[in-house]
Amino acid sequence: MKLSHDYSCFNIKRKKMDSEDLVLLTLDLDIPNLWENALVKKFPKATFAIKQANPLGDDSFSGLLEIKGVKLREVNKFLEDNYPLVTVDNFCKEANLFHYLAPDEILSKVVRESKSVLSWPVPLLENHKRVKFVIKGGKVNAVMDPLEADGIEIKKFSKVKVDFNLKEILTPKQKEILAPSLKHGYYSFPKKISLNALSKKIGVSPSTLCVHLQKIESKILNSEYQDLLFNF
């Protein structure tokens, strides 16, 4: 396993972290025959970004994929021919958002066993997979060790402290959205309610709810480092 401690993109004063600090752990993983890398290579003029995703059961991921610069039918034709277990369907055309389902036993296990939270969005990249975890500093090895044990090369990693206070960073409307989302198990593992079902309970459209949740997650997970996290 090759590790590169690259902190050149972080223009902040770093304080000493203890094991209870929440950190944003960013890993660049080399995973053989990854559908995400192949998709970027097939459509080099297009852009792809996972806006939100969570483990679905023990062996797959479900989420929202932003696609720009290529038609859905072209993407699906490529996936059907090369990665038939990966599906991409319409979700919110005006926002270029598409629902995707893909097998992923390794990351599902890591998220579950490390009790980490995934941070989004992340772009699909040509040569590796970028994953961002929010986790207690003392549990970083609970993420990295299982990946290494499964033979995945960690090409690069970085770790920064994350500070946030929900009462200060969320607007009243965002608190109104987040409360029922937690109550009805949208963020449980596995999920207890779908986005569409939750939107009916809250009384907003799925696309509007999706936008609210993305903003909430961005504020909670990125906090004062939001500008930083979107630029590496």
C-alpha positions as CSV (number, residue, x, y, z in Angstrom):
1,M,0.0,0.0,0.0
2,K,1.4,3.4,-1.0
3,L,0.3,6.4,1.0
4,S,0.9,10.0,0.1
5,H,0.4,12.6,2.9
6,D,-0.6,15.5,0.8
7,Y,-1.8,18.5,2.7
8,S,-0.8,21.1,0.1
9,C,-4.4,22.0,-0.7
10,F,-5.2,22.9,2.9
11,N,-4.5,26.6,3.6
12,I,-5.7,26.5,7.2
13,K,-3.9,26.4,10.6
14,R,-4.1,22.8,11.8
15,K,-4.4,22.1,15.5
16,K,-3.3,18.9,17.2
17,M,-6.1,16.4,17.0
18,D,-7.1,14.0,19.7
19,S,-8.9,10.7,19.2
20,E,-12.3,12.2,19.9
21,D,-12.1,15.0,17.3
22,L,-14.3,14.6,14.3
23,V,-12.2,14.5,11.2
24,L,-12.8,14.5,7.5
25,L,-10.8,11.6,6.1
26,T,-10.4,11.7,2.3
27,L,-9.1,8.6,0.5
28,D,-8.1,8.1,-3.1
29,L,-8.5,4.4,-3.8
30,D,-7.2,2.2,-6.6
31,I,-9.9,-0.4,-7.3
32,P,-9.4,-2.7,-10.3
33,N,-12.1,-2.6,-13.0
34,L,-14.1,0.1,-11.3
35,W,-17.2,1.1,-13.3
36,E,-16.8,4.7,-12.3
37,N,-13.3,5.0,-13.8
38,A,-14.4,3.3,-17.0
39,L,-17.4,5.6,-17.4
40,V,-15.2,8.7,-17.1
41,K,-12.7,7.3,-19.7
42,K,-15.5,6.4,-22.1
43,F,-17.0,9.9,-22.0
44,P,-14.0,12.2,-21.4
45,K,-16.0,15.4,-22.3
46,A,-18.8,14.6,-19.8
47,T,-18.7,15.2,-16.0
48,F,-20.0,12.8,-13.4
49,A,-20.4,13.4,-9.6
50,I,-22.0,11.5,-6.9
51,K,-24.2,14.0,-5.1
52,Q,-25.5,11.7,-2.4
53,A,-25.3,8.0,-1.7
54,N,-25.6,5.4,1.1
55,P,-25.1,1.7,1.5
56,L,-28.1,-0.4,0.5
57,G,-28.0,-3.5,2.6
58,D,-24.6,-5.2,2.8
59,D,-23.5,-5.3,-0.8
60,S,-24.5,-2.3,-2.7
61,F,-24.8,1.5,-2.9
62,S,-27.8,3.6,-3.9
63,G,-27.7,7.3,-4.6
64,L,-27.9,10.3,-6.9
65,L,-25.5,10.7,-9.8
66,E,-25.1,14.1,-11.5
67,I,-24.4,13.6,-15.2
68,K,-23.5,16.5,-17.6
69,G,-22.4,16.4,-21.2
70,V,-23.7,13.0,-22.2
71,K,-27.2,11.5,-22.8
72,L,-28.5,8.9,-20.3
73,R,-29.2,6.3,-23.1
74,E,-25.5,6.4,-24.0
75,V,-24.5,5.9,-20.4
76,N,-26.9,3.0,-20.0
77,K,-25.8,1.4,-23.2
78,F,-22.1,1.4,-22.0
79,L,-23.1,0.1,-18.6
80,E,-25.3,-2.6,-20.0
81,D,-22.5,-3.8,-22.2
82,N,-19.8,-3.7,-19.6
83,Y,-21.2,-3.4,-16.1
84,P,-24.7,-4.9,-16.2
85,L,-25.1,-4.9,-12.4
86,V,-24.9,-1.0,-12.4
87,T,-28.2,0.7,-13.1
88,V,-28.9,4.4,-13.8
89,D,-32.4,5.8,-14.0
90,N,-34.1,9.2,-14.3
91,F,-34.6,11.1,-11.1
92,C,-34.7,14.9,-11.7
93,K,-33.9,15.8,-15.3
94,E,-33.9,19.6,-14.7
95,A,-31.1,19.2,-12.1
96,N,-29.2,16.6,-14.2
97,L,-29.7,14.1,-11.3
98,F,-30.1,10.3,-11.9
99,H,-30.7,7.5,-9.4
100,Y,-28.0,4.9,-9.5
101,L,-27.6,1.4,-7.9
102,A,-24.2,-0.3,-7.9
103,P,-22.7,-3.3,-6.1
104,D,-20.1,-2.4,-3.5
105,E,-19.6,-4.9,-0.7
106,I,-16.3,-3.4,0.5
107,L,-17.4,0.1,1.2
108,S,-20.7,-1.0,2.6
109,K,-18.8,-3.1,5.1
110,V,-16.4,-0.3,6.0
111,V,-19.1,2.3,6.6
112,R,-21.1,-0.1,8.7
113,E,-18.3,-1.5,10.8
114,S,-16.5,1.9,11.3
115,K,-19.7,3.7,12.1
116,S,-18.6,6.5,9.8
117,V,-20.6,9.0,7.7
118,L,-19.9,9.5,4.1
119,S,-19.5,13.1,2.9
120,W,-20.7,14.2,-0.6
121,P,-20.4,15.3,-3.3
122,V,-17.4,13.7,-4.9
123,P,-16.6,13.6,-8.6
124,L,-16.1,10.4,-10.5
125,L,-12.4,10.3,-11.6
126,E,-10.5,8.5,-14.3
127,N,-7.8,6.7,-12.3
128,H,-9.1,6.2,-8.8
129,K,-12.1,6.4,-6.5
130,R,-12.4,9.3,-4.0
131,V,-14.3,8.7,-0.8
132,K,-14.8,11.1,2.1
133,F,-15.6,9.9,5.6
134,V,-16.5,11.9,8.7
135,I,-15.4,9.9,11.7
136,K,-13.7,10.2,15.1
137,G,-10.0,10.7,14.8
138,G,-9.3,7.6,16.9
139,K,-11.3,5.4,14.5
140,V,-9.4,6.3,11.3
141,N,-7.8,2.9,11.2
142,A,-11.2,1.3,11.3
143,V,-11.7,2.7,7.8
144,M,-8.2,2.2,6.4
145,D,-7.3,-1.2,7.7
146,P,-10.2,-3.2,6.2
147,L,-9.5,-1.5,2.8
148,E,-5.9,-2.6,3.0
149,A,-6.9,-6.1,4.1
150,D,-9.0,-6.4,1.0
151,G,-6.0,-5.5,-1.2
152,I,-7.1,-2.0,-2.1
153,E,-4.3,0.4,-2.7
154,I,-4.7,3.8,-0.9
155,K,-3.0,6.2,-3.4
156,K,-3.4,9.3,-1.2
157,F,-5.1,10.3,2.0
158,S,-5.7,13.5,4.0
159,K,-7.2,14.2,7.3
160,V,-8.6,17.5,8.7
161,K,-10.5,18.3,11.8
162,V,-14.2,19.2,11.3
163,D,-16.1,21.5,13.7
164,F,-19.8,22.2,13.5
165,N,-22.7,23.1,15.6
166,L,-26.1,22.2,14.2
167,K,-27.9,24.9,16.1
168,E,-25.7,27.6,14.6
169,I,-25.4,26.4,11.0
170,L,-28.9,25.3,10.1
171,T,-31.7,27.6,9.1
172,P,-35.2,27.2,10.8
173,K,-36.5,25.7,7.5
174,Q,-33.6,23.2,7.3
175,K,-34.2,22.1,10.9
176,E,-37.9,21.5,9.9
177,I,-36.7,19.3,7.1
178,L,-34.0,17.5,9.1
179,A,-36.1,16.6,12.1
180,P,-38.7,14.4,10.3
181,S,-35.9,12.9,8.1
182,L,-34.2,11.6,11.2
183,K,-37.5,10.7,12.9
184,H,-38.6,8.5,10.0
185,G,-35.3,6.8,9.5
186,Y,-34.0,8.3,6.3
187,Y,-30.5,8.3,7.7
188,S,-30.8,4.9,9.4
189,F,-28.8,2.0,8.1
190,P,-30.5,0.4,6.3
191,K,-32.9,3.2,5.3
192,K,-36.4,3.0,6.8
193,I,-38.0,5.3,4.3
194,S,-37.4,6.3,0.7
195,L,-36.9,9.8,-0.5
196,N,-40.3,9.8,-2.3
197,A,-42.1,8.5,0.8
198,L,-40.4,11.0,3.0
199,S,-41.3,13.9,0.6
200,K,-45.0,12.9,1.0
201,K,-44.8,13.0,4.8
202,I,-43.1,16.4,4.8
203,G,-45.3,17.8,2.0
204,V,-42.7,18.8,-0.6
205,S,-41.7,17.4,-3.9
206,P,-38.9,14.8,-4.1
207,S,-36.7,17.2,-6.1
208,T,-37.2,20.0,-3.6
209,L,-36.5,17.7,-0.7
210,C,-33.4,16.5,-2.4
211,V,-32.1,20.0,-2.7
212,H,-32.9,20.8,1.0
213,L,-31.1,17.6,2.1
214,Q,-28.1,18.3,0.0
215,K,-27.7,21.8,1.5
216,I,-28.2,20.4,5.0
217,E,-25.6,17.7,4.5
218,S,-23.2,20.1,3.0
219,K,-23.5,22.4,6.0
220,I,-23.3,19.7,8.6
221,L,-20.4,17.7,7.1
222,N,-18.3,20.5,5.6
223,S,-19.1,23.4,8.0
224,E,-16.4,26.1,7.9
225,Y,-14.3,23.9,5.5
226,Q,-17.0,24.0,2.7
227,D,-14.9,26.0,0.2
228,L,-11.9,23.9,1.0
229,L,-13.6,20.5,0.5
230,F,-15.0,21.4,-3.0
231,N,-11.6,22.2,-4.4
232,F,-9.3,19.2,-4.1
